[in-house]
Amino acid sequence: MFFSIKNLSLSLIFFTVLLTWSDCVYEERTVVVQISNNISQATDLMVHCKSKDDDLGAHVIPFSNTWQFHFRPNFWGTTLYFCKMVW
């Protein structure tokens, strides 16, 4: 028999420990990105942010205002957002 009770029990224990360890190591957190327009009084800032999976669209930020978004990084912490800014 390929799977014995002993191997199955050891596998379940291993996966339980692995899941517990990953919950301890990977702390779910939220990253907040805040973009402010402090260029000049007569200048609007246009911002377009996106990642591989999400396109947040274009946003116009008037002088002395801010715009923000938040995201949760992936398990490996390699989530990237790119923002194009035009003024």
DSSP file (Angstrom, degrees, kcal/mol; ACC not computed):
  #  RESIDUE AA STRUCTURE BP1 BP2  ACC     N-H-->O    O-->H-N    N-H-->O    O-->H-N    TCO  KAPPA ALPHA  PHI   PSI    X-CA   Y-CA   Z-CA
    1    1 A M              0   0    0      0, 0.0     3,-0.0     0, 0.0     0, 0.0   0.000 360.0 360.0 360.0 129.5    0.0    0.0    0.0
    2    2 A F        +     0   0    0      1,-0.2     2,-0.6     2,-0.0     0, 0.0   0.921 360.0  43.7 -67.4 -46.5    1.5    3.4   -1.1
    3    3 A F  S    S-     0   0    0      4,-0.1     2,-0.2     3,-0.0    -1,-0.2  -0.890  73.3-170.7-103.1 120.0    0.0    5.5    1.7
    4    4 A S     >  -     0   0    0     -2,-0.6     4,-2.5     1,-0.1     5,-0.2  -0.650  37.2-110.5-100.1 166.1    0.2    4.0    5.2
    5    5 A I  H  > S+     0   0    0     -2,-0.2     4,-2.5     1,-0.2     5,-0.2   0.891 119.9  53.1 -60.0 -39.7   -1.5    5.4    8.2
    6    6 A K  H  > S+     0   0    0      2,-0.2     4,-2.4     1,-0.2    -1,-0.2   0.929 110.4  45.6 -64.0 -46.1    1.9    6.4    9.6
    7    7 A N  H  > S+     0   0    0      1,-0.2     4,-2.3     2,-0.2    -2,-0.2   0.901 113.6  49.8 -64.8 -40.1    2.8    8.3    6.5
    8    8 A L  H  X S+     0   0    0     -4,-2.5     4,-2.4     2,-0.2    -2,-0.2   0.908 111.4  48.7 -64.2 -42.5   -0.6   10.0    6.3
    9    9 A S  H  X S+     0   0    0     -4,-2.5     4,-2.3     2,-0.2    -2,-0.2   0.916 112.2  48.3 -64.1 -44.2   -0.3   11.0   10.0
   10   10 A L  H  X S+     0   0    0     -4,-2.4     4,-2.5     1,-0.2    -2,-0.2   0.888 111.3  51.1 -63.8 -39.0    3.2   12.4    9.5
   11   11 A S  H  X S+     0   0    0     -4,-2.3     4,-2.6     2,-0.2     5,-0.2   0.918 110.3  48.5 -64.8 -43.5    2.0   14.3    6.4
   12   12 A L  H  X S+     0   0    0     -4,-2.4     4,-2.1     2,-0.2    -2,-0.2   0.903 112.4  48.6 -63.6 -40.9   -0.9   15.9    8.2
   13   13 A I  H  X S+     0   0    0     -4,-2.3     4,-2.5     2,-0.2    -2,-0.2   0.926 111.4  50.7 -63.8 -44.0    1.3   16.9   11.1
   14   14 A F  H  X S+     0   0    0     -4,-2.5     4,-2.6     1,-0.2    -2,-0.2   0.932 112.2  45.7 -59.6 -47.7    3.8   18.4    8.7
   15   15 A F  H  X S+     0   0    0     -4,-2.6     4,-2.6     2,-0.2    -1,-0.2   0.856 111.4  52.7 -66.8 -34.9    1.2   20.4    6.9
   16   16 A T  H  X S+     0   0    0     -4,-2.1     4,-2.2    -5,-0.2    -1,-0.2   0.930 112.3  44.8 -64.3 -44.7   -0.4   21.6   10.1
   17   17 A V  H  X S+     0   0    0     -4,-2.5     4,-2.8     2,-0.2    -2,-0.2   0.912 113.3  51.6 -64.6 -42.2    3.0   22.8   11.3
   18   18 A L  H  X S+     0   0    0     -4,-2.6     4,-2.6     2,-0.2    -2,-0.2   0.921 111.2  46.2 -61.7 -45.5    3.7   24.4    8.0
   19   19 A L  H  X S+     0   0    0     -4,-2.6     4,-1.9     2,-0.2    -1,-0.2   0.895 113.8  48.7 -65.4 -39.8    0.4   26.3    7.9
   20   20 A T  H  X S+     0   0    0     -4,-2.2     4,-1.6    -5,-0.2    -2,-0.2   0.922 112.9  47.9 -64.2 -43.8    0.9   27.5   11.5
   21   21 A W  H  X S+     0   0    0     -4,-2.8     4,-2.6     1,-0.2     5,-0.2   0.905 110.0  51.9 -64.3 -41.8    4.5   28.6   10.7
   22   22 A S  H  X S+     0   0    0     -4,-2.6     4,-2.8     1,-0.2    -1,-0.2   0.863 107.6  52.6 -66.5 -33.9    3.4   30.5    7.6
   23   23 A D  H  < S+     0   0    0     -4,-1.9    -1,-0.2     2,-0.2    -2,-0.2   0.872 112.5  45.5 -66.4 -35.3    0.7   32.3    9.6
   24   24 A C  H  < S+     0   0    0     -4,-1.6    -2,-0.2    -5,-0.1    -1,-0.2   0.899 119.0  40.4 -73.2 -40.7    3.3   33.4   12.1
   25   25 A V  H  < S+     0   0    0     -4,-2.6     2,-1.1     1,-0.2    -2,-0.2   0.916 110.5  59.1 -76.4 -44.2    5.9   34.4    9.5
   26   26 A Y  S  < S-     0   0    0     -4,-2.8     2,-0.7    -5,-0.2    -1,-0.2  -0.748  71.0-170.0 -92.4 100.4    3.5   36.1    7.1
   27   27 A E        -     0   0    0     -2,-1.1     2,-0.3    -3,-0.1    -3,-0.1  -0.808  25.5-125.1 -91.0 116.5    1.8   38.8    9.0
   28   28 A E        +     0   0    0     -2,-0.7     2,-0.3    -5,-0.2    44,-0.0  -0.447  43.9 167.4 -65.8 122.4   -1.1   40.2    6.8
   29   29 A R        -     0   0    0     -2,-0.3     2,-0.5    44,-0.2    -1,-0.0  -0.911  31.4-131.1-135.6 161.3   -0.6   43.9    6.5
   30   30 A T        -     0   0    0     -2,-0.3     2,-0.5    42,-0.2    42,-0.2  -0.951  14.1-149.0-116.1 133.1   -1.9   46.7    4.4
   31   31 A V  E     -A   71   0A   0     40,-3.3    40,-2.0    -2,-0.5     2,-0.5  -0.873  10.1-156.4-100.8 131.9    0.3   49.2    2.6
   32   32 A V  E     -A   70   0A   0     -2,-0.5     2,-0.5    38,-0.2    38,-0.2  -0.940   3.8-164.2-111.1 126.6   -1.1   52.7    2.2
   33   33 A V  E     -A   69   0A   0     36,-3.1    36,-2.1    -2,-0.5     2,-0.5  -0.949   7.6-172.6-110.1 124.6    0.2   54.9   -0.6
   34   34 A Q  E     -A   68   0A   0     -2,-0.5     2,-0.5    34,-0.2    34,-0.2  -0.976   4.1-167.7-122.6 126.5   -0.6   58.6   -0.3
   35   35 A I  E     -A   67   0A   0     32,-3.2    32,-2.3    -2,-0.5     2,-0.3  -0.958   7.1-167.6-116.8 126.1    0.2   61.1   -3.1
   36   36 A S  E     -A   66   0A   0     -2,-0.5     2,-0.8    30,-0.2    30,-0.2  -0.865  18.1-137.2-114.7 145.8    0.0   64.8   -2.5
   37   37 A N        +     0   0    0     28,-2.5    27,-2.9    -2,-0.3    28,-0.4  -0.885  42.5 144.3-102.9 105.6    0.0   67.7   -4.9
   38   38 A N        +     0   0    0     -2,-0.8    -1,-0.1    25,-0.2     3,-0.1  -0.101  36.5 111.4-124.9  32.1    2.3   70.5   -3.6
   39   39 A I  S    S-     0   0    0      1,-0.3     2,-0.3     4,-0.2     5,-0.1   0.996  87.9 -44.4 -73.8 -65.4    3.6   71.6   -7.0
   40   40 A S    >   -     0   0    0      3,-0.4     3,-1.7     1,-0.1    -1,-0.3  -0.968  53.0-101.0-163.3 162.3    2.1   75.0   -7.4
   41   41 A Q  T 3  S+     0   0    0     -2,-0.3    22,-0.3     1,-0.3    -1,-0.1   0.808 118.7  43.1 -62.0 -32.9   -1.3   76.7   -6.8
   42   42 A A  T 3  S+     0   0    0     20,-0.1     2,-0.5     2,-0.0    -1,-0.3   0.282  97.7  93.9 -97.1  11.7   -2.4   76.7  -10.5
   43   43 A T    <   -     0   0    0     -3,-1.7    -3,-0.4    -6,-0.0     2,-0.3  -0.912  55.5-158.9-116.4 123.6   -1.2   73.1  -11.3
   44   44 A D        -     0   0    0     -2,-0.5     2,-0.5    18,-0.1    -2,-0.0  -0.713  15.5-139.3 -89.5 147.7   -3.2   69.9  -11.2
   45   45 A L  E     -B   61   0B   0     16,-2.6    16,-3.6    -2,-0.3     2,-0.5  -0.941  10.1-156.2-109.3 122.8   -1.4   66.6  -10.8
   46   46 A M  E     -BC  60  86B   0     40,-3.2    40,-2.5    -2,-0.5     2,-0.4  -0.881  14.6-174.1-101.2 128.7   -2.7   63.7  -12.9
   47   47 A V  E     -BC  59  85B   0     12,-3.1    12,-2.8    -2,-0.5     2,-0.4  -0.969  13.9-176.6-125.9 134.4   -1.8   60.3  -11.5
   48   48 A H  E     -BC  58  84B   0     36,-2.2    36,-2.6    -2,-0.4     2,-0.4  -0.940  13.5-177.4-131.8 110.7   -2.4   56.9  -13.0
   49   49 A C  E     + C   0  83B   0      8,-1.0     7,-2.3    -2,-0.4     8,-0.4  -0.855   9.0 156.4-112.1 142.7   -1.4   53.9  -10.9
   50   50 A K  E     -BC  55  82B   0     32,-2.4    32,-3.2    -2,-0.4     5,-0.2  -0.991  21.9-157.8-157.7 158.5   -1.5   50.2  -11.7
   51   51 A S  E     - C   0  81B   0      3,-3.5    30,-0.2    -2,-0.3    28,-0.0  -0.598  50.5 -84.3-120.1-173.9    0.0   46.8  -10.9
   52   52 A K  S    S+     0   0    0     28,-0.5     3,-0.1    -2,-0.2    29,-0.1   0.858 129.9  25.8 -60.7 -34.6    0.1   43.6  -12.8
   53   53 A D  S    S+     0   0    0      1,-0.2     2,-0.4     0, 0.0    -1,-0.2   0.698 120.2  50.8-104.2 -24.3   -3.4   42.8  -11.6
   54   54 A D        -     0   0    0      2,-0.0    -3,-3.5     0, 0.0     2,-0.6  -0.963  51.9-165.3-127.7 132.8   -5.1   46.1  -10.8
   55   55 A D  E     -B   50   0B   0     -2,-0.4    -5,-0.2    -5,-0.2     3,-0.1  -0.967   4.9-170.1-112.0 114.8   -5.5   49.3  -12.8
   56   56 A L  E     -     0   0B   0     -7,-2.3    -6,-0.1    -2,-0.6    -1,-0.1   0.506  35.6-132.0 -85.7  -4.1   -6.6   52.1  -10.4
   57   57 A G  E     -     0   0B   0     -8,-0.4    -8,-1.0     2,-0.0     2,-0.3  -0.055  34.6 -49.7  81.3 175.3   -7.4   54.5  -13.3
   58   58 A A  E     -B   48   0B   0    -10,-0.2     2,-0.4    -3,-0.1   -10,-0.2  -0.667  52.5-171.6 -89.0 141.3   -6.4   58.1  -13.7
   59   59 A H  E     -B   47   0B   0    -12,-2.8   -12,-3.1    -2,-0.3     2,-0.6  -0.998  16.0-143.7-134.8 137.1   -7.0   60.6  -10.9
   60   60 A V  E     -B   46   0B   0     -2,-0.4   -14,-0.2   -14,-0.2   -16,-0.0  -0.894  14.5-164.0-102.0 124.5   -6.6   64.4  -11.0
   61   61 A I  E     -B   45   0B   0    -16,-3.6   -16,-2.6    -2,-0.6     3,-0.1  -0.927  11.2-144.7-111.1 111.5   -5.3   65.8   -7.7
   62   62 A P    >   -     0   0    0      0, 0.0     3,-1.6     0, 0.0   -25,-0.3  -0.238  42.7 -70.1 -66.4 163.1   -5.8   69.6   -7.3
   63   63 A F  T 3  S+     0   0    0    -22,-0.3   -25,-0.2     1,-0.3     3,-0.1  -0.237 120.4  14.6 -54.2 139.4   -3.1   71.7   -5.6
   64   64 A S  T 3  S+     0   0    0    -27,-2.9     2,-0.3     1,-0.3    -1,-0.3   0.631 106.4 107.8  69.4  17.4   -2.9   71.1   -1.8
   65   65 A N    <   -     0   0    0     -3,-1.6   -28,-2.5   -28,-0.4     2,-0.3  -0.752  53.5-147.0-116.7 168.5   -4.9   67.9   -2.0
   66   66 A T  E     -A   36   0A   0     -2,-0.3     2,-0.3   -30,-0.2   -30,-0.2  -0.914   5.8-161.3-131.9 160.0   -4.0   64.2   -1.7
   67   67 A W  E     -A   35   0A   0    -32,-2.3   -32,-3.2    -2,-0.3     2,-0.3  -0.991  16.9-175.7-136.3 142.1   -5.2   60.9   -3.1
   68   68 A Q  E     -A   34   0A   0     -2,-0.3     2,-0.3   -34,-0.2   -34,-0.2  -0.962  12.4-177.6-140.2 157.1   -4.5   57.5   -1.6
   69   69 A F  E     -A   33   0A   0    -36,-2.1   -36,-3.1    -2,-0.3     2,-0.3  -0.956  12.3-150.4-144.1 163.1   -4.9   53.8   -2.2
   70   70 A H  E     +A   32   0A   0     -2,-0.3     2,-0.3   -38,-0.2   -38,-0.2  -0.952  13.9 173.1-135.9 155.6   -4.1   50.7   -0.2
   71   71 A F  E     -A   31   0A   0    -40,-2.0   -40,-3.3    -2,-0.3    -2,-0.0  -0.978  30.9-119.0-153.8 162.7   -3.2   47.1   -1.0
   72   72 A R        -     0   0    0     -2,-0.3   -42,-0.2   -42,-0.2   -44,-0.1  -0.943  35.2-125.0-106.5 123.1   -2.1   43.9    0.6
   73   73 A P        -     0   0    0      0, 0.0   -44,-0.2     0, 0.0     7,-0.0  -0.248  30.7-104.1 -62.2 153.7    1.3   42.6   -0.6
   74   74 A N    >   -     0   0    0      1,-0.1     3,-1.5     2,-0.0     5,-0.2  -0.141  43.6 -87.3 -69.9 175.9    1.4   39.1   -1.9
   75   75 A F  T 3  S+     0   0    0      1,-0.3    -1,-0.1     2,-0.1     0, 0.0   0.841 129.4  46.6 -55.7 -38.1    2.9   36.3    0.2
   76   76 A W  T 3  S-     0   0    0    -50,-0.0    -1,-0.3     1,-0.0    -2,-0.0   0.539 109.3-121.1 -85.2  -6.5    6.4   36.9   -1.0
   77   77 A G  S <  S+     0   0    0     -3,-1.5    -2,-0.1     1,-0.1    -1,-0.0   0.779  77.9 120.8  74.4  27.1    6.2   40.7   -0.5
   78   78 A T        +     0   0    0      2,-0.1     2,-0.2     0, 0.0    -3,-0.1   0.170  26.4 138.5-110.2  18.0    6.9   41.4   -4.2
   79   79 A T        -     0   0    0     -5,-0.2     2,-0.4   -28,-0.0    -8,-0.0  -0.462  34.4-165.1 -65.3 129.2    3.7   43.3   -5.1
   80   80 A L        -     0   0    0     -2,-0.2   -28,-0.5     2,-0.0     2,-0.4  -0.957  13.6-171.4-121.9 136.7    4.6   46.3   -7.3
   81   81 A Y  E     -C   51   0B   0     -2,-0.4     2,-0.4   -30,-0.2   -30,-0.2  -0.969   8.7-157.3-119.8 142.3    2.6   49.3   -8.3
   82   82 A F  E     -C   50   0B   0    -32,-3.2   -32,-2.4    -2,-0.4     2,-0.5  -0.969   6.1-164.4-119.1 135.5    3.7   51.8  -10.9
   83   83 A C  E     -C   49   0B   0     -2,-0.4     2,-0.5   -34,-0.2   -34,-0.2  -0.979   6.6-157.7-124.8 126.7    2.4   55.4  -11.0
   84   84 A K  E     -C   48   0B   0    -36,-2.6   -36,-2.2    -2,-0.5     2,-0.4  -0.873  15.0-165.1 -98.6 131.2    2.7   57.8  -14.0
   85   85 A M  E     -C   47   0B   0     -2,-0.5     2,-0.4   -38,-0.2   -38,-0.2  -0.970   9.0-179.4-123.7 132.4    2.4   61.4  -13.0
   86   86 A V  E      C   46   0B   0    -40,-2.5   -40,-3.2    -2,-0.4    -2,-0.0  -0.991 360.0 360.0-130.5 136.1    1.8   64.3  -15.3
   87   87 A W              0   0    0     -2,-0.4   -43,-0.1   -42,-0.2    -1,-0.1   0.313 360.0 360.0-142.1 360.0    1.5   68.0  -14.4
